[in-house]
Amino acid sequence: MAIRVIKLVTGEEVIGDISSEAANEKIQVRKPCAVMLVASKSTPDNHSMALIPYAGYTKDHEIEIFKKAIVWTAELEEDVYNQYNMIFGTGIQIVPGGIQR
């Protein structure tokens, strides 16, 4: 399983712990959240990102998505990964730039 972002044909972007089997027509998404852009009240041209629970009323916070409903999938940038992990995941964060030797 890996924490990734997926774009659905509906236009929604969902971040979650994703697992997939090649033979299966669905993917499992644990602890899914939706990505929302929020306009700043003081400067309407600026937006920030908010993560909100996606289907938060589901048992075990797990959903299945048909692969044919996915437009694309990608790895997260470190800051988004860290924000997701602080709210929905283990709390473990990636250190920017990695470990220098």
Number of C-alpha atoms within 10 A of each C-alpha: 11 12 21 19 24 23 16 18 12 9 10 12 19 22 28 27 18 20 15 15 9 7 6 9 12 17 17 18 24 21 23 26 24 17 17 15 11 12 13 11 9 7 8 9 8 11 13 9 11 14 18 17 17 19 14 14 9 10 8 9 15 18 19 14 13 12 14 10 13 17 13 12 14 11 13 15 11 14 13 16 20 19 16 25 17 13 13 18 17 10 12 12 15 13 10 8 7 7 6 4 3
